[in-house]
Amino acid sequence: MTLRKRAFGLSIGVVMGLSFLFLTWFLLWRNSPGEIMSKFSSVFYGYSYSWVGGIVGFIWGLVVGFVLGVLIAWFYDLFSKILYKEK
């Protein structure tokens, strides 16, 4: 069985992006100081602990999640071929 790399990457990217978006917005709604979330601004260019920063975090999460998802699917296919050689 092989994984479709783009579909897997897109699904991981959407989940990661929505996690950044909703976590940022939820913490802002709860009037949290956002000490942990604001640390992502040193990694993701343009991200800030704000309402607009949540959208920027969604975009970064989508991109990073897509790349990670494609890499995971690629490694899965590679190891699957090596470990379970079909006759």
C-alpha atoms as an extended CHARMM CRD file, in Angstrom:
* protein
*
        87  EXT
         1         1  MET       CA              0.0000000000        0.0000000000        0.0000000000  PROA      1               0.0000000000
         2         2  THR       CA              1.3130000000        3.4240000000       -0.8820000000  PROA      2               0.0000000000
         3         3  LEU       CA              0.2450000000        6.7420000000        0.5460000000  PROA      3               0.0000000000
         4         4  ARG       CA             -0.6920000000        9.6050000000       -1.7380000000  PROA      4               0.0000000000
         5         5  LYS       CA              1.9040000000       12.1680000000       -0.7610000000  PROA      5               0.0000000000
         6         6  ARG       CA              0.0620000000       15.3590000000       -1.6820000000  PROA      6               0.0000000000
         7         7  ALA       CA             -3.2150000000       14.2500000000       -0.0970000000  PROA      7               0.0000000000
         8         8  PHE       CA             -1.4820000000       13.1750000000        3.1010000000  PROA      8               0.0000000000
         9         9  GLY       CA              0.5750000000       16.3800000000        3.1820000000  PROA      9               0.0000000000
        10        10  LEU       CA             -2.4950000000       18.5290000000        2.6380000000  PROA      10              0.0000000000
        11        11  SER       CA             -4.4510000000       16.7930000000        5.3900000000  PROA      11              0.0000000000
        12        12  ILE       CA             -1.5890000000       17.1750000000        7.8910000000  PROA      12              0.0000000000
        13        13  GLY       CA             -1.1230000000       20.7950000000        6.8030000000  PROA      13              0.0000000000
        14        14  VAL       CA             -4.7840000000       21.6840000000        7.2540000000  PROA      14              0.0000000000
        15        15  VAL       CA             -4.8880000000       20.1030000000       10.7170000000  PROA      15              0.0000000000
        16        16  MET       CA             -1.6870000000       21.8750000000       11.7740000000  PROA      16              0.0000000000
        17        17  GLY       CA             -2.8190000000       25.2180000000       10.3390000000  PROA      17              0.0000000000
        18        18  LEU       CA             -6.2300000000       25.0590000000       11.9590000000  PROA      18              0.0000000000
        19        19  SER       CA             -4.5850000000       24.1190000000       15.2500000000  PROA      19              0.0000000000
        20        20  PHE       CA             -2.4750000000       27.2830000000       15.1620000000  PROA      20              0.0000000000
        21        21  LEU       CA             -5.4520000000       29.4080000000       14.1520000000  PROA      21              0.0000000000
        22        22  PHE       CA             -7.9390000000       28.1270000000       16.7110000000  PROA      22              0.0000000000
        23        23  LEU       CA             -5.4380000000       27.8830000000       19.5570000000  PROA      23              0.0000000000
        24        24  THR       CA             -4.3140000000       31.4700000000       19.0130000000  PROA      24              0.0000000000
        25        25  TRP       CA             -7.8550000000       32.7770000000       18.7290000000  PROA      25              0.0000000000
        26        26  PHE       CA             -9.0950000000       30.7260000000       21.6860000000  PROA      26              0.0000000000
        27        27  LEU       CA             -6.3180000000       32.0350000000       23.9280000000  PROA      27              0.0000000000
        28        28  LEU       CA             -6.9990000000       35.6080000000       22.7890000000  PROA      28              0.0000000000
        29        29  TRP       CA            -10.7110000000       35.1480000000       23.4750000000  PROA      29              0.0000000000
        30        30  ARG       CA             -9.8770000000       33.8850000000       26.9890000000  PROA      30              0.0000000000
        31        31  ASN       CA             -7.6030000000       36.9520000000       27.5620000000  PROA      31              0.0000000000
        32        32  SER       CA             -4.5740000000       34.7370000000       28.0960000000  PROA      32              0.0000000000
        33        33  PRO       CA             -1.1830000000       36.4540000000       28.0320000000  PROA      33              0.0000000000
        34        34  GLY       CA             -0.0600000000       34.0040000000       25.3260000000  PROA      34              0.0000000000
        35        35  GLU       CA              3.4410000000       33.4760000000       26.6230000000  PROA      35              0.0000000000
        36        36  ILE       CA              3.8960000000       30.1310000000       24.8720000000  PROA      36              0.0000000000
        37        37  MET       CA              2.2080000000       31.0620000000       21.5850000000  PROA      37              0.0000000000
        38        38  SER       CA              4.1910000000       34.2790000000       21.2430000000  PROA      38              0.0000000000
        39        39  LYS       CA              7.4010000000       32.2380000000       21.1540000000  PROA      39              0.0000000000
        40        40  PHE       CA              6.4040000000       30.9600000000       17.6950000000  PROA      40              0.0000000000
        41        41  SER       CA              7.1040000000       34.4440000000       16.3570000000  PROA      41              0.0000000000
        42        42  SER       CA             10.8260000000       33.6820000000       16.5250000000  PROA      42              0.0000000000
        43        43  VAL       CA             10.3190000000       30.6740000000       14.2090000000  PROA      43              0.0000000000
        44        44  PHE       CA              7.4940000000       31.7620000000       11.8960000000  PROA      44              0.0000000000
        45        45  TYR       CA              8.1270000000       35.0530000000       10.1110000000  PROA      45              0.0000000000
        46        46  GLY       CA              5.1590000000       37.4150000000       10.4880000000  PROA      46              0.0000000000
        47        47  TYR       CA              3.4300000000       35.4870000000       13.2500000000  PROA      47              0.0000000000
        48        48  SER       CA              2.3550000000       37.4160000000       16.2980000000  PROA      48              0.0000000000
        49        49  TYR       CA              0.0290000000       36.6580000000       19.1650000000  PROA      49              0.0000000000
        50        50  SER       CA             -2.9140000000       38.5540000000       17.7110000000  PROA      50              0.0000000000
        51        51  TRP       CA             -6.0820000000       37.9710000000       15.6940000000  PROA      51              0.0000000000
        52        52  VAL       CA             -4.2550000000       38.5540000000       12.3990000000  PROA      52              0.0000000000
        53        53  GLY       CA             -1.3060000000       36.5440000000       13.6960000000  PROA      53              0.0000000000
        54        54  GLY       CA             -3.6320000000       33.5560000000       13.9620000000  PROA      54              0.0000000000
        55        55  ILE       CA             -4.2220000000       33.7360000000       10.2000000000  PROA      55              0.0000000000
        56        56  VAL       CA             -0.4750000000       33.9980000000        9.5730000000  PROA      56              0.0000000000
        57        57  GLY       CA             -0.0130000000       31.0060000000       11.8870000000  PROA      57              0.0000000000
        58        58  PHE       CA             -2.6000000000       29.1040000000        9.8360000000  PROA      58              0.0000000000
        59        59  ILE       CA             -0.6250000000       29.7500000000        6.6510000000  PROA      59              0.0000000000
        60        60  TRP       CA              2.6620000000       28.7140000000        8.2680000000  PROA      60              0.0000000000
        61        61  GLY       CA              1.0370000000       25.6280000000        9.7750000000  PROA      61              0.0000000000
        62        62  LEU       CA             -0.3870000000       24.7050000000        6.3790000000  PROA      62              0.0000000000
        63        63  VAL       CA              2.9940000000       25.0070000000        4.6720000000  PROA      63              0.0000000000
        64        64  VAL       CA              5.0440000000       23.2800000000        7.3750000000  PROA      64              0.0000000000
        65        65  GLY       CA              2.4150000000       20.5710000000        7.8490000000  PROA      65              0.0000000000
        66        66  PHE       CA              2.2680000000       19.9280000000        4.1140000000  PROA      66              0.0000000000
        67        67  VAL       CA              6.0330000000       19.4820000000        3.8940000000  PROA      67              0.0000000000
        68        68  LEU       CA              6.0830000000       17.2250000000        6.9590000000  PROA      68              0.0000000000
        69        69  GLY       CA              3.1610000000       15.1900000000        5.6310000000  PROA      69              0.0000000000
        70        70  VAL       CA              4.8410000000       14.6630000000        2.2640000000  PROA      70              0.0000000000
        71        71  LEU       CA              8.0630000000       13.6020000000        3.9810000000  PROA      71              0.0000000000
        72        72  ILE       CA              6.2300000000       11.1970000000        6.2850000000  PROA      72              0.0000000000
        73        73  ALA       CA              4.3790000000        9.6340000000        3.3340000000  PROA      73              0.0000000000
        74        74  TRP       CA              7.6060000000        9.3850000000        1.3390000000  PROA      74              0.0000000000
        75        75  PHE       CA              9.4420000000        7.6540000000        4.1940000000  PROA      75              0.0000000000
        76        76  TYR       CA              6.4600000000        5.3630000000        4.7750000000  PROA      76              0.0000000000
        77        77  ASP       CA              6.4930000000        4.2780000000        1.1250000000  PROA      77              0.0000000000
        78        78  LEU       CA             10.2620000000        3.8160000000        1.1660000000  PROA      78              0.0000000000
        79        79  PHE       CA             10.3000000000        1.6740000000        4.3080000000  PROA      79              0.0000000000
        80        80  SER       CA              7.2300000000       -0.2410000000        3.1740000000  PROA      80              0.0000000000
        81        81  LYS       CA              9.0080000000       -1.2230000000       -0.0530000000  PROA      81              0.0000000000
        82        82  ILE       CA             12.1650000000       -2.2170000000        1.8040000000  PROA      82              0.0000000000
        83        83  LEU       CA             10.5090000000       -4.2160000000        4.6000000000  PROA      83              0.0000000000
        84        84  TYR       CA              7.6620000000       -5.8330000000        2.6680000000  PROA      84              0.0000000000
        85        85  LYS       CA              9.0730000000       -6.7280000000       -0.7230000000  PROA      85              0.0000000000
        86        86  GLU       CA              6.3670000000       -8.1090000000       -2.9570000000  PROA      86              0.0000000000
        87        87  LYS       CA              7.1380000000      -11.2750000000       -4.8520000000  PROA      87              0.0000000000
